[in-house]
């Protein structure tokens, strides 16, 4: 399947600004800034298991495309959402931000957009496939 694989972050844009708007404490932002986040995706048709390994925890979301699923945010908050697959992009609305993920040139490209006082801020992460 297109998304199945293990990925290691190689670059990110607007990391600090996005996480501050999300309410993440400065010390946690500092710890995570240079951490090589590992994302592991298992896709079986429309069923996904999407895990991200952070410095202090691993977050796993399981979902089926176009079906409401219980999800967890970066801050640990549980919520219900429906994940869509549009033009090869996985898209979902989290409580405070919109997230998309796609495979481009064998790399996992994730964009999370949040509204801030000066307009929208998009954190972009590019991860290389490691297995």
Secondary structure, 3 states (H helix, E strand, C coil): CCCCEEEEEEEEECHHHHHHHHCCCHHHHHHHHCCCCEEEEEEECCEEEEEEECCCCEEEEEEECCCEEEEECCCCCEEEEECEEECCEEEEECCCEEEEEEEECCEEEEEEEEEECCEEEEEEEEEEECC
